[in-house]
Amino acid sequence: MLNQVVTRTLKASIRNHSQVCDDLDSHGFAASKLWNVGRWTILRVWDAIDHIPDADELCSYLKSHDRYADLHSQSSQRVLQELGEAFVSWYEQDDPDANPPGYRKHGDDHPRSTVTWKNQGFKLDIKYNRVRLSKGTNMKESRYAADYTLCEYALQTDEQTLDAVDSVQTVRAVWTGDEWELHFVCKMRVETADTPGEKTAGVDLGICNTAAVSVGDETLLHPGNALKEDTHYFRQEEYETEGENGPSDHAEWARQKKSRRQDHFLHALSKDIVEQCAARNVGTIAVGHPKNIRDDGDWGRHGNKRLHDWAFETLLSHIEYKAQERGIDVGRVDEAGLKTSKTCCKCGTEADSNRVERGLYVCSNCELVANSDLNAAENMRATVTPSPAEDRSNGCLAQPSVRLFDKSTGQVAPQEQVVP
């Protein structure tokens, strides 16, 4: 077995929550106030010189602002980095119906924002499961106030302890809607197989079908129904309770709930993809990377919205680090120019008309019948296996094994077969 260093996020509950929740509330509210100051500053600069300042410029503008001193300097920097990234993401959409990042405020109240402490802002006591989180200058001014908040934590998994990791990079305090919890972002060593499998797999990422996997003689399809249902439901909950002065408590809850469920779905999906590949002796996975798809033109109001919500970068990174643990190589294949969805994986004929329907591909030359996403996945596999020996006309591209996300268990499992 070989050792590899990977990045992990370990979640922990706070055992002395009643003692530290007021301090963490103050930090969460301060992060929201700084976000709002940063947003106002961006709009002011944009109106004056038609330029959106990036994170470094924001930090430079606001370093002397009183709200910046509410948090540890690295924590304040992270808030403004997130704001800058959010504005860049919104601006690059070039969608007139999309709204820029809003103020974090409803009425006179501020929500509890996530607060991040980097290496200089926290100190771990692994022996006693405690972490000291530094306060900003303004929160230290009281003669009775401590310079830090001391949290006692309990990891939410029995499989790992912080003394088993190489280093803790950052600590985040995250409000779940009911209480605070801590997220430790760690560098840790994991054992991987000395010799990965010899087979190759191709993965096509999509919106309707979140992932299509081809291993040559077997194919797997992962529909995105559960994710679409959650997105529709929680977006309606959010929009119907949005107030004139910003998001209501219920709207904020719906937004956070949607984010957590999507994150769990992507983790469960990526875990299943890697496990299925490992079980089939796969040593190399080629994943289509549609990195420029948002720049390929106007997809219409609903199409642009779906593209904006499509978290393909997150899913791809999950697949990469989970595969790394098993010694499987993952290659990102730039889809630009490959035309994998239009090209027949059997004979190489390229034609738009071969896409008969959304999910059906019929080659006009060799008469191959395939699921269109699996045809693309097999084209991905061909980038690492140029001359595969499998017979692509054996029907597996048209009749894949379907694996569904089960909301009751939170896991991915084979679709139940109905016996007539």
Buried (B, 14 or more C-beta within 10 A) or exposed (E): EEEBEBEBEBBBBBBEBEEBBEBBBBBBBBBBBBBBBBBEBBEEBBEEEEEBBBBEBBBEBBEEBEBBBBBBBBBBBBBBBBBBEBBEBBEEBEBEEBEBBEBBBBEEEBBBBBBBBBEEBBBBEEEEBBBBBBBBBBBBEEEEEEEBBBBBBEBEEEEBEBEEBEEBBBBBBBBEEEEBBBBBBBEBEBEBBEEBBEBBBBBBBBBEBBBBBBBBBBBBBBBBEBBBEBBEBBBEBBEEBBEEEBBBEBBBBBBBBBEBBBEEBBBBBBBBBBEBBBEBEBBBBBBBBBBEBBEEEEBEEEEBBBBBBBBBEBBBBBBBBBBBBBBBBBBEBEBEEBEBBBBBBBEEBEEEEBBEEEBBBBBEEEEBBBBBBBBBBBBBBBBBBEEBEBEBBEEBBBBBEBBBBEEEEEEBEEEEEEEE
